[in-house]
């Protein structure tokens, strides 16, 4: 019995999407001579900010992601001397519409004042599944087209699909590319950019000789 011949080929595809949501990481930080003073300032400002954001954007999800309190020291007379205290709390906002980002930041700034810190603003796609499905299909077709050409050059044709797998780890997932911009008509412009989703697959087909009956 002759051994079954096969061909294995890699395929890849990249699909671009324009993000429709953003995730915002905010923080309130305060310094005071006493620990209670620093903690109280942060508690009051963060309470004001959470209340303002909840009233302005009730559909946005809010979550506290960190609370900290630590001493501030200074090197004096060959020793660390406590000179005050610093407190902070972090807040994560998810599900913020692109058109709402500038206004949400303005609300946070009005409530947090000089104690506000904006850590990051990250673009997101609310439903990435359609892009993933499309990228997989295109990657499979890419592998099949290359395998078909090589098989024809060898005087063969493609038979049934023997195996197919998605290659993970070698290539990162969605990557932000600043190709397209969406400007919010507010004091702070927001660039949404595009997300590129790349998929890589490995597919094997049976090789059928042109002389096979």
MDAnalysis code that builds the backbone (N, CA, C; Angstrom):
import MDAnalysis as mda
import numpy as np

u = mda.Universe.empty(639, n_residues=213, atom_resindex=np.repeat(np.arange(213), 3), trajectory=True)
u.add_TopologyAttr("name", ["N", "CA", "C"] * 213)
u.add_TopologyAttr("resid", np.arange(1, 214))
u.add_TopologyAttr("resname", ["UNK", "UNK", "UNK", "UNK", "UNK", "UNK", "UNK", "UNK", "UNK", "UNK", "UNK", "UNK", "UNK", "UNK", "UNK", "UNK", "UNK", "UNK", "UNK", "UNK", "UNK", "UNK", "UNK", "UNK", "UNK", "UNK", "UNK", "UNK", "UNK", "UNK", "UNK", "UNK", "UNK", "UNK", "UNK", "UNK", "UNK", "UNK", "UNK", "UNK", "UNK", "UNK", "UNK", "UNK", "UNK", "UNK", "UNK", "UNK", "UNK", "UNK", "UNK", "UNK", "UNK", "UNK", "UNK", "UNK", "UNK", "UNK", "UNK", "UNK", "UNK", "UNK", "UNK", "UNK", "UNK", "UNK", "UNK", "UNK", "UNK", "UNK", "UNK", "UNK", "UNK", "UNK", "UNK", "UNK", "UNK", "UNK", "UNK", "UNK", "UNK", "UNK", "UNK", "UNK", "UNK", "UNK", "UNK", "UNK", "UNK", "UNK", "UNK", "UNK", "UNK", "UNK", "UNK", "UNK", "UNK", "UNK", "UNK", "UNK", "UNK", "UNK", "UNK", "UNK", "UNK", "UNK", "UNK", "UNK", "UNK", "UNK", "UNK", "UNK", "UNK", "UNK", "UNK", "UNK", "UNK", "UNK", "UNK", "UNK", "UNK", "UNK", "UNK", "UNK", "UNK", "UNK", "UNK", "UNK", "UNK", "UNK", "UNK", "UNK", "UNK", "UNK", "UNK", "UNK", "UNK", "UNK", "UNK", "UNK", "UNK", "UNK", "UNK", "UNK", "UNK", "UNK", "UNK", "UNK", "UNK", "UNK", "UNK", "UNK", "UNK", "UNK", "UNK", "UNK", "UNK", "UNK", "UNK", "UNK", "UNK", "UNK", "UNK", "UNK", "UNK", "UNK", "UNK", "UNK", "UNK", "UNK", "UNK", "UNK", "UNK", "UNK", "UNK", "UNK", "UNK", "UNK", "UNK", "UNK", "UNK", "UNK", "UNK", "UNK", "UNK", "UNK", "UNK", "UNK", "UNK", "UNK", "UNK", "UNK", "UNK", "UNK", "UNK", "UNK", "UNK", "UNK", "UNK", "UNK", "UNK", "UNK", "UNK", "UNK", "UNK", "UNK", "UNK", "UNK", "UNK", "UNK", "UNK", "UNK", "UNK"])
u.atoms.positions = np.array([
    [0.850, -1.188, 0.000],
    [0.000, 0.000, 0.000],
    [0.890, 1.243, 0.000],
    [0.639, 2.131, -0.956],
    [1.439, 3.345, -1.044],
    [1.035, 4.320, 0.063],
    [2.040, 5.054, 0.548],
    [1.794, 6.019, 1.606],
    [1.049, 7.232, 1.058],
    [0.045, 7.696, 1.813],
    [-0.750, 8.842, 1.361],
    [0.113, 10.095, 1.314],
    [0.042, 10.794, 0.203],
    [0.789, 12.045, 0.067],
    [-0.079, 13.209, 0.550],
    [0.586, 14.188, 1.125],
    [-0.161, 15.341, 1.614],
    [0.704, 16.590, 1.519],
    [0.068, 17.718, 1.619],
    [0.758, 19.008, 1.626],
    [0.227, 19.836, 2.782],
    [1.138, 20.500, 3.493],
    [0.768, 21.362, 4.624],
    [1.166, 22.793, 4.292],
    [0.245, 23.709, 4.505],
    [0.504, 25.104, 4.152],
    [-0.030, 26.030, 5.257],
    [0.700, 27.106, 5.501],
    [0.248, 28.136, 6.435],
    [-0.495, 29.229, 5.685],
    [-1.486, 29.786, 6.325],
    [-2.228, 30.910, 5.763],
    [-2.418, 31.976, 6.813],
    [-2.523, 33.205, 6.370],
    [-2.715, 34.308, 7.314],
    [-3.636, 35.355, 6.716],
    [-4.251, 36.110, 7.595],
    [-5.139, 37.197, 7.167],
    [-5.244, 38.217, 8.278],
    [-5.462, 39.461, 7.899],
    [-5.631, 40.553, 8.847],
    [-6.884, 41.337, 8.493],
    [-7.721, 41.552, 9.485],
    [-8.966, 42.294, 9.309],
    [-8.914, 43.533, 10.200],
    [-9.282, 44.679, 9.649],
    [-9.264, 45.940, 10.395],
    [-10.668, 46.324, 10.845],
    [-10.735, 46.868, 12.036],
    [-11.997, 47.357, 12.582],
    [-11.774, 48.727, 13.220],
    [-12.806, 49.535, 13.219],
    [-12.763, 50.811, 13.928],
    [-13.401, 50.605, 15.298],
    [-12.662, 50.804, 16.389],
    [-13.227, 50.619, 17.727],
    [-14.432, 51.524, 17.968],
    [-15.385, 51.002, 18.728],
    [-16.578, 51.785, 19.042],
    [-16.694, 52.109, 20.531],
    [-15.789, 51.557, 21.336],
    [-15.811, 51.807, 22.770],
    [-14.402, 52.126, 23.272],
    [-14.334, 52.692, 24.453],
    [-13.046, 52.925, 25.095],
    [-13.129, 52.589, 26.571],
    [-11.989, 52.163, 27.098],
    [-11.846, 51.905, 28.529],
    [-10.916, 52.968, 29.107],
    [-11.330, 53.576, 30.207],
    [-10.571, 54.687, 30.790],
    [-10.140, 54.329, 32.206],
    [-8.867, 54.530, 32.494],
    [-8.338, 54.294, 33.829],
    [-8.032, 55.644, 34.484],
    [-8.703, 55.914, 35.608],
    [-8.529, 57.171, 36.332],
    [-8.003, 56.906, 37.737],
    [-7.430, 57.931, 38.328],
    [-6.959, 57.810, 39.706],
    [-7.125, 59.155, 40.417],
    [-7.329, 59.076, 41.724],
    [-7.336, 60.255, 42.596],
    [-6.160, 60.110, 43.554],
    [-5.304, 61.119, 43.606],
    [-4.139, 61.094, 44.475],
    [-4.107, 62.353, 45.345],
    [-3.693, 62.208, 46.584],
    [-3.606, 63.359, 47.491],
    [-2.472, 63.172, 48.478],
    [-1.867, 64.289, 48.870],
    [-0.811, 64.298, 49.887],
    [-1.253, 65.144, 51.087],
    [-0.789, 64.721, 52.268],
    [-1.139, 65.456, 53.480],
    [-0.095, 65.148, 54.546],
    [-0.014, 66.026, 55.534],
    [0.936, 65.795, 56.619],
    [0.584, 64.560, 57.434],
    [-0.709, 64.241, 57.497],
    [-1.170, 63.096, 58.275],
    [-1.829, 62.071, 57.360],
    [-1.738, 60.802, 57.746],
    [-2.306, 59.722, 56.942],
    [-3.820, 59.883, 56.794],
    [-4.487, 60.231, 57.910],
    [-5.938, 60.401, 57.871],
    [-6.344, 61.514, 56.918],
    [-5.547, 62.583, 56.892],
    [-5.846, 63.694, 55.999],
    [-5.747, 63.306, 54.541],
    [-4.692, 62.583, 54.163],
    [-4.524, 62.144, 52.781],
    [-5.635, 61.184, 52.383],
    [-5.944, 60.248, 53.290],
    [-6.989, 59.251, 53.021],
    [-8.354, 59.910, 52.856],
    [-8.654, 60.866, 53.709],
    [-9.954, 61.543, 53.670],
    [-10.114, 62.364, 52.384],
    [-9.040, 63.032, 51.969],
    [-9.100, 63.811, 50.728],
    [-9.421, 62.915, 49.537],
    [-8.738, 61.777, 49.460],
    [-8.969, 60.849, 48.354],
    [-10.379, 60.277, 48.415],
    [-10.824, 59.919, 49.625],
    [-12.171, 59.359, 49.777],
    [-13.234, 60.343, 49.313],
    [-13.097, 61.612, 49.691],
    [-14.100, 62.617, 49.337],
    [-14.103, 62.896, 47.845],
    [-12.905, 63.094, 47.268],
    [-12.826, 63.392, 45.836],
    [-13.282, 62.220, 44.981],
    [-12.925, 61.013, 45.375],
    [-13.339, 59.849, 44.593],
    [-14.842, 59.630, 44.688],
    [-15.415, 59.897, 45.862],
    [-16.867, 59.791, 46.017],
    [-17.574, 60.794, 45.114],
    [-17.064, 62.025, 45.079],
    [-17.644, 63.051, 44.216],
    [-17.538, 62.650, 42.748],
    [-16.390, 62.106, 42.361],
    [-16.180, 61.754, 40.960],
    [-17.064, 60.584, 40.546],
    [-17.152, 59.566, 41.398],
    [-17.994, 58.413, 41.082],
    [-19.453, 58.841, 40.956],
    [-19.908, 59.705, 41.853],
    [-21.288, 60.194, 41.804],
    [-21.545, 60.974, 40.516],
    [-20.596, 61.836, 40.141],
    [-20.764, 62.637, 38.928],
    [-20.761, 61.765, 37.675],
    [-19.848, 60.798, 37.620],
    [-19.767, 59.918, 36.451],
    [-20.998, 59.020, 36.349],
    [-21.466, 58.514, 37.479],
    [-22.648, 57.639, 37.471],
    [-23.891, 58.387, 36.997],
    [-23.992, 59.654, 37.375],
    [-25.142, 60.455, 36.958],
    [-25.054, 60.827, 35.480],
    [-23.843, 61.104, 35.014],
    [-23.670, 61.565, 33.638],
    [-23.721, 60.413, 32.638],
    [-23.127, 59.278, 32.979],
    [-23.082, 58.125, 32.068],
    [-23.527, 56.876, 32.821],
    [-24.826, 56.713, 33.034],
    [-25.320, 55.585, 33.850],
    [-25.048, 54.207, 33.238],
    [-24.819, 54.130, 31.918],
    [-24.591, 52.837, 31.275],
    [-23.135, 52.395, 31.319],
    [-22.239, 53.312, 31.677],
    [-20.816, 52.979, 31.770],
    [-20.559, 52.195, 33.059],
    [-19.770, 51.132, 32.954],
    [-19.452, 50.318, 34.119],
    [-18.256, 50.921, 34.865],
    [-18.404, 51.056, 36.182],
    [-17.352, 51.601, 37.030],
    [-16.866, 50.532, 37.997],
    [-15.559, 50.483, 38.206],
    [-15.001, 49.516, 39.147],
    [-13.750, 50.092, 39.797],
    [-13.696, 49.996, 41.117],
    [-12.488, 50.402, 41.832],
    [-11.434, 49.318, 41.652],
    [-10.261, 49.701, 41.215],
    [-9.209, 48.720, 40.927],
    [-8.017, 48.818, 41.867],
    [-8.039, 49.785, 42.794],
    [-6.930, 49.873, 43.733],
    [-7.111, 50.997, 44.739],
    [-6.593, 50.766, 45.949],
    [-6.588, 51.781, 47.010],
    [-5.225, 51.702, 47.691],
    [-4.582, 52.854, 47.866],
    [-3.260, 52.839, 48.469],
    [-3.066, 53.954, 49.484],
    [-2.233, 53.683, 50.489],
    [-1.867, 54.685, 51.485],
    [-0.432, 54.392, 51.915],
    [0.444, 55.371, 51.808],
    [1.853, 55.146, 52.131],
    [2.475, 56.436, 52.653],
    [3.561, 56.265, 53.354],
    [4.281, 57.408, 53.897],
    [5.232, 57.969, 52.851],
    [5.518, 59.247, 52.980],
    [6.519, 59.910, 52.150],
    [7.712, 60.219, 53.025],
    [8.888, 59.845, 52.546],
    [10.082, 60.019, 53.369],
    [11.116, 60.882, 52.664],
    [12.008, 61.417, 53.462],
    [13.118, 62.216, 52.948],
    [14.376, 61.850, 53.734],
    [15.499, 61.776, 53.042],
    [16.757, 61.416, 53.697],
    [17.309, 62.646, 54.421],
    [17.420, 62.504, 55.749],
    [17.889, 63.644, 56.553],
    [18.730, 63.115, 57.711],
    [19.918, 63.708, 57.854],
    [20.834, 63.292, 58.920],
    [21.069, 61.776, 58.911],
    [21.301, 61.270, 57.680],
    [21.637, 59.860, 57.472],
    [20.525, 58.905, 57.914],
    [19.280, 59.352, 57.763],
    [18.155, 58.458, 58.034],
    [16.916, 58.944, 57.298],
    [16.015, 58.000, 57.019],
    [14.752, 58.346, 56.369],
    [13.791, 58.928, 57.398],
    [13.305, 60.116, 57.081],
    [12.371, 60.798, 57.975],
    [11.021, 60.925, 57.269],
    [9.954, 60.575, 57.958],
    [8.608, 60.694, 57.394],
    [8.244, 62.171, 57.305],
    [7.914, 62.612, 56.080],
    [7.570, 64.026, 55.872],
    [6.097, 64.210, 55.506],
    [5.371, 63.120, 55.363],
    [3.962, 63.219, 55.027],
    [3.423, 61.882, 54.536],
    [2.202, 61.932, 54.019],
    [1.545, 60.702, 53.564],
    [0.875, 60.940, 52.210],
    [0.757, 59.878, 51.463],
    [0.150, 59.942, 50.132],
    [-0.868, 58.823, 50.004],
    [-2.059, 59.169, 49.560],
    [-3.121, 58.182, 49.359],
    [-3.601, 58.257, 47.918],
    [-4.134, 57.146, 47.426],
    [-4.664, 57.128, 46.059],
    [-5.703, 56.035, 45.908],
    [-6.524, 56.185, 44.921],
    [-7.474, 55.156, 44.533],
    [-7.624, 55.183, 43.020],
    [-7.810, 53.999, 42.426],
    [-7.919, 53.879, 40.972],
    [-9.322, 53.436, 40.581],
    [-9.798, 53.956, 39.471],
    [-11.144, 53.659, 38.982],
    [-11.078, 53.303, 37.504],
    [-11.714, 52.201, 37.141],
    [-11.754, 51.753, 35.743],
    [-13.148, 51.964, 35.177],
    [-13.214, 52.645, 34.027],
    [-14.477, 52.857, 33.321],
    [-14.442, 52.025, 32.043],
    [-15.436, 51.190, 31.831],
    [-15.513, 50.384, 30.615],
    [-16.841, 50.631, 29.920],
    [-16.824, 50.448, 28.606],
    [-18.045, 50.646, 27.830],
    [-18.340, 52.095, 27.520],
    [-17.310, 52.926, 27.476],
    [-17.498, 54.343, 27.157],
    [-17.517, 54.514, 25.639],
    [-18.581, 55.078, 25.099],
    [-18.665, 55.316, 23.667],
    [-17.606, 56.307, 23.207],
    [-17.115, 56.126, 21.992],
    [-16.066, 57.003, 21.473],
    [-16.487, 58.464, 21.553],
    [-17.731, 58.727, 21.229],
    [-18.209, 60.107, 21.208],
    [-18.400, 60.682, 22.613],
    [-18.331, 59.822, 23.635],
    [-18.550, 60.273, 25.010],
    [-17.244, 60.531, 25.770],
    [-16.120, 60.076, 25.233],
    [-14.865, 60.076, 25.989],
    [-14.484, 61.467, 26.477],
    [-14.473, 62.435, 25.570],
    [-14.059, 63.786, 25.947],
    [-14.942, 64.362, 27.050],
    [-16.238, 64.145, 26.936],
    [-17.159, 64.686, 27.944],
    [-17.002, 63.960, 29.273],
    [-16.773, 62.643, 29.223],
    [-16.554, 61.879, 30.455],
    [-15.303, 62.375, 31.178],
    [-14.241, 62.630, 30.429],
    [-13.014, 63.144, 31.037],
    [-13.240, 64.522, 31.656],
    [-14.048, 65.346, 30.987],
    [-14.347, 66.679, 31.515],
    [-15.128, 66.579, 32.828],
    [-16.063, 65.641, 32.894],
    [-16.830, 65.433, 34.129],
    [-15.912, 64.963, 35.256],
    [-15.018, 64.032, 34.932],
    [-14.074, 63.523, 35.934],
    [-13.159, 64.634, 36.438],
    [-12.719, 65.487, 35.535],
    [-11.825, 66.582, 35.915],
    [-12.542, 67.604, 36.792],
    [-13.801, 67.872, 36.452],
    [-14.565, 68.831, 37.244],
    [-14.763, 68.329, 38.676],
    [-14.942, 67.019, 38.828],
    [-15.171, 66.457, 40.163],
    [-13.865, 66.194, 40.912],
    [-12.852, 65.738, 40.182],
    [-11.593, 65.385, 40.837],
    [-10.633, 66.532, 41.001],
    [-10.757, 67.546, 40.151],
    [-9.892, 68.721, 40.248],
    [-8.418, 68.378, 40.125],
    [-7.608, 69.048, 40.902],
    [-6.156, 68.852, 40.846],
    [-5.727, 67.480, 41.357],
    [-6.639, 66.750, 41.974],
    [-6.310, 65.422, 42.497],
    [-6.466, 64.322, 41.442],
    [-7.027, 64.658, 40.281],
    [-7.285, 63.662, 39.246],
    [-6.029, 63.300, 38.481],
    [-5.877, 62.011, 38.180],
    [-4.834, 61.504, 37.293],
    [-5.502, 60.626, 36.236],
    [-5.170, 60.852, 34.972],
    [-5.673, 60.002, 33.875],
    [-4.557, 59.039, 33.507],
    [-4.752, 57.772, 33.834],
    [-3.703, 56.774, 33.609],
    [-3.650, 56.279, 32.172],
    [-4.821, 55.987, 31.607],
    [-4.825, 55.461, 30.238],
    [-6.218, 55.551, 29.637],
    [-6.246, 55.584, 28.309],
    [-7.485, 55.507, 27.535],
    [-7.242, 54.483, 26.431],
    [-7.982, 53.378, 26.462],
    [-7.731, 52.259, 25.563],
    [-8.946, 51.984, 24.684],
    [-8.717, 51.913, 23.376],
    [-9.805, 51.646, 22.432],
    [-10.168, 50.159, 22.436],
    [-11.461, 49.881, 22.250],
    [-11.960, 48.514, 22.251],
    [-13.037, 48.338, 21.183],
    [-13.220, 47.084, 20.765],
    [-14.317, 46.722, 19.858],
    [-15.335, 45.949, 20.676],
    [-16.581, 46.402, 20.681],
    [-17.594, 45.782, 21.526],
    [-17.897, 44.336, 21.140],
    [-17.840, 44.025, 19.855],
    [-18.122, 42.659, 19.393],
    [-17.052, 42.234, 18.392],
    [-15.965, 41.606, 18.857],
    [-14.870, 41.226, 17.955],
    [-15.113, 39.925, 17.187],
    [-16.180, 39.190, 17.510],
    [-16.386, 37.877, 16.896],
    [-16.531, 37.915, 15.373],
    [-17.325, 38.835, 14.791],
    [-17.421, 38.865, 13.326],
    [-16.074, 39.034, 12.646],
    [-15.210, 39.880, 13.194],
    [-13.877, 40.080, 12.610],
    [-13.035, 38.818, 12.753],
    [-13.158, 38.128, 13.873],
    [-12.413, 36.890, 14.074],
    [-12.844, 35.826, 13.068],
    [-14.154, 35.691, 12.866],
    [-14.657, 34.706, 11.911],
    [-14.180, 35.024, 10.497],
    [-14.246, 36.309, 10.137],
    [-13.823, 36.708, 8.802],
    [-12.332, 36.460, 8.600],
    [-11.525, 36.780, 9.613],
    [-10.076, 36.592, 9.510],
    [-9.728, 35.113, 9.380],
    [-10.422, 34.239, 10.109],
    [-10.154, 32.799, 10.007],
    [-10.482, 32.287, 8.616],
    [-11.618, 32.740, 8.089],
    [-12.012, 32.300, 6.747],
    [-11.003, 32.755, 5.698],
    [-10.560, 33.994, 5.797],
    [-9.591, 34.518, 4.845],
    [-8.245, 33.811, 4.978],
    [-7.850, 33.498, 6.210],
    [-6.581, 32.799, 6.434],
    [-6.634, 31.386, 5.842],
    [-7.764, 30.724, 6.017],
    [-7.924, 29.376, 5.447],
    [-7.865, 29.433, 3.923],
    [-8.560, 30.411, 3.333],
    [-8.542, 30.552, 1.881],
    [-7.144, 30.882, 1.364],
    [-6.391, 31.648, 2.146],
    [-5.012, 31.976, 1.766],
    [-4.157, 30.718, 1.729],
    [-4.294, 29.874, 2.748],
    [-3.535, 28.627, 2.785],
    [-3.932, 27.714, 1.636],
    [-5.227, 27.626, 1.351],
    [-5.703, 26.745, 0.278],
    [-5.229, 27.216, -1.092],
    [-5.227, 28.531, -1.314],
    [-4.778, 29.054, -2.612],
    [-3.310, 28.741, -2.851],
    [-2.480, 28.899, -1.816],
    [-1.061, 28.604, -1.965],
    [-0.820, 27.115, -2.146],
    [-1.551, 26.288, -1.395],
    [-1.399, 24.836, -1.519],
    [-1.849, 24.352, -2.894],
    [-2.921, 24.957, -3.396],
    [-3.444, 24.566, -4.714],
    [-2.437, 24.875, -5.813],
    [-1.792, 26.037, -5.712],
    [-0.796, 26.410, -6.718],
    [0.400, 25.463, -6.695],
    [0.908, 25.173, -5.515],
    [2.064, 24.287, -5.402],
    [1.721, 22.873, -5.842],
    [0.503, 22.431, -5.517],
    [0.087, 21.095, -5.943],
    [0.026, 21.013, -7.467],
    [-0.499, 22.058, -8.116],
    [-0.580, 22.081, -9.576],
    [0.810, 22.062, -10.204],
    [1.752, 22.778, -9.596],
    [3.121, 22.781, -10.118],
    [3.757, 21.397, -10.020],
    [3.278, 20.616, -9.045],
    [3.801, 19.257, -8.877],
    [2.984, 18.227, -9.646],
    [2.030, 18.687, -10.438],
    [1.209, 17.778, -11.215],
    [0.158, 17.064, -10.396],
    [-0.295, 17.729, -9.322],
    [-1.291, 17.114, -8.439],
    [-2.446, 18.090, -8.204],
    [-3.444, 17.600, -7.520],
    [-4.557, 18.449, -7.097],
    [-4.828, 18.184, -5.619],
    [-5.589, 19.070, -5.026],
    [-5.881, 18.918, -3.603],
    [-7.047, 17.968, -3.389],
    [-6.885, 17.107, -2.381],
    [-7.956, 16.206, -2.006],
    [-8.667, 16.713, -0.772],
    [-9.029, 15.805, 0.088],
    [-9.762, 16.188, 1.296],
    [-8.831, 16.861, 2.303],
    [-9.438, 17.667, 3.150],
    [-8.678, 18.333, 4.210],
    [-8.372, 17.319, 5.316],
    [-7.093, 17.200, 5.658],
    [-6.670, 16.222, 6.657],
    [-6.613, 16.829, 8.058],
    [-6.196, 18.084, 8.166],
    [-6.116, 18.726, 9.469],
    [-6.105, 20.234, 9.294],
    [-6.556, 20.925, 10.308],
    [-6.528, 22.385, 10.299],
    [-6.406, 22.863, 11.741],
    [-5.521, 23.817, 11.962],
    [-5.379, 24.364, 13.303],
    [-4.998, 25.839, 13.227],
    [-5.420, 26.570, 14.252],
    [-5.067, 27.981, 14.350],
    [-3.772, 28.104, 15.150],
    [-2.835, 28.849, 14.634],
    [-1.536, 29.026, 15.279],
    [-1.625, 30.186, 16.241],
    [-1.374, 29.911, 17.502],
    [-1.435, 30.948, 18.528],
    [-0.061, 31.156, 19.154],
    [0.154, 32.346, 19.673],
    [1.385, 32.626, 20.395],
    [2.465, 33.273, 19.559],
    [2.614, 32.856, 18.314],
    [3.677, 33.404, 17.479],
    [3.390, 34.836, 17.070],
    [2.109, 35.138, 16.923],
    [1.709, 36.478, 16.477],
    [0.753, 37.065, 17.499],
    [0.942, 38.319, 17.937],
    [0.050, 38.921, 18.927],
    [-1.356, 39.104, 18.394],
    [-2.283, 39.343, 19.299],
    [-3.675, 39.555, 18.930],
    [-3.912, 40.939, 18.372],
    [-5.070, 41.509, 18.666],
    [-5.385, 42.823, 18.119],
    [-4.317, 43.870, 18.444],
    [-3.939, 44.643, 17.446],
    [-2.942, 45.698, 17.610],
    [-3.522, 47.007, 17.112],
    [-3.336, 48.060, 17.883],
    [-3.856, 49.367, 17.487],
    [-2.956, 50.004, 16.440],
    [-3.550, 50.462, 15.366],
    [-2.828, 51.191, 14.330],
    [-3.518, 52.528, 14.135],
    [-2.767, 53.600, 14.117],
    [-3.356, 54.935, 13.951],
    [-3.549, 55.245, 12.479],
    [-4.522, 54.581, 11.860],
    [-4.785, 54.769, 10.432],
    [-5.998, 55.652, 10.189],
    [-6.990, 55.538, 11.075],
    [-8.204, 56.332, 10.899],
    [-8.498, 57.063, 12.186],
    [-8.997, 58.247, 12.074],
    [-9.240, 59.051, 13.268],
    [-10.701, 59.443, 13.361],
    [-11.206, 59.445, 14.594],
    [-12.553, 59.932, 14.872],
    [-12.399, 61.044, 15.892],
    [-12.800, 62.230, 15.553],
    [-12.647, 63.365, 16.447],
    [-13.961, 63.659, 17.165],
    [-13.891, 63.741, 18.462],
    [-15.066, 64.151, 19.232],
    [-15.089, 65.669, 19.278],
    [-16.267, 66.222, 19.063],
    [-16.385, 67.681, 19.042],
    [-16.447, 68.201, 20.481],
    [-15.307, 68.209, 21.124],
    [-15.223, 68.666, 22.498],
    [-13.845, 69.247, 22.721],
    [-13.529, 69.564, 23.990],
    [-12.267, 70.226, 24.286],
    [-11.062, 69.328, 24.048],
    [-11.220, 68.017, 24.223],
    [-10.103, 67.097, 24.046],
    [-10.390, 66.162, 22.873],
    [-9.609, 66.236, 21.789],
    [-9.839, 65.342, 20.652],
    [-9.486, 63.903, 21.007],
    [-10.244, 62.952, 20.475],
    [-10.030, 61.539, 20.739],
    [-9.814, 60.815, 19.416],
    [-8.696, 60.120, 19.289],
    [-8.372, 59.371, 18.080],
    [-8.688, 57.900, 18.332],
    [-9.674, 57.375, 17.643],
    [-10.071, 55.986, 17.847],
    [-9.105, 55.019, 17.182],
    [-8.573, 55.408, 16.000],
    [-7.665, 54.521, 15.284],
    [-8.384, 53.311, 14.715],
    [-7.633, 52.284, 14.391],
    [-8.162, 51.010, 13.925],
    [-7.524, 49.887, 14.705],
    [-8.270, 48.817, 14.892],
    [-7.709, 47.602, 15.459],
    [-7.506, 46.608, 14.338],
    [-6.332, 46.000, 14.320],
    [-6.043, 44.958, 13.339],
    [-6.011, 43.607, 14.043],
    [-6.857, 42.700, 13.589],
    [-6.909, 41.346, 14.136],
    [-6.271, 40.400, 13.126],
    [-5.177, 39.749, 13.511],
    [-4.467, 38.832, 12.628],
    [-4.707, 37.393, 13.057],
    [-4.941, 36.529, 12.068],
    [-5.150, 35.104, 12.323],
    [-4.210, 34.306, 11.428],
    [-3.584, 33.277, 11.998],
    [-2.690, 32.401, 11.249],
    [-3.154, 30.956, 11.438],
    [-3.237, 30.232, 10.347],
    [-3.685, 28.842, 10.404],
    [-2.687, 27.935, 9.691],
    [-2.749, 26.663, 10.029],
    [-1.948, 25.629, 9.361],
    [-2.905, 24.528, 8.912],
    [-2.900, 24.235, 7.613],
    [-3.857, 23.292, 7.044],
    [-3.117, 22.244, 6.207],
    [-3.566, 21.000, 6.312],
    [-2.998, 19.913, 5.507],
    [-4.076, 19.325, 4.610],
    [-3.722, 19.059, 3.350],
    [-4.623, 18.430, 2.391],
    [-3.981, 17.172, 1.822],
    [-4.827, 16.262, 1.415],
    [-4.345, 15.094, 0.673],
    [-3.938, 15.554, -0.720],
    [-2.841, 15.014, -1.215],
    [-2.392, 15.303, -2.581],
    [-2.845, 14.187, -3.500],
    [-3.536, 14.562, -4.549],
    [-4.030, 13.574, -5.509],
    [-3.243, 13.714, -6.803],
    [-2.599, 12.657, -7.209],
    [-1.818, 12.681, -8.438],
    [-2.736, 12.800, -9.637],
    [-2.270, 13.500, -10.667],
    [-3.079, 13.701, -11.873],
    [-3.355, 12.403, -12.585],
    [-2.545, 11.379, -12.346],
    [-2.703, 10.083, -13.033],
    [-3.566, 9.116, -12.252],
    [-4.009, 9.560, -11.021],
    [-4.816, 8.681, -10.168],
    [-6.213, 8.527, -10.735],
    [-6.708, 7.298, -10.812],
    [-8.041, 7.039, -11.356],
    [-9.110, 7.245, -10.284],
])
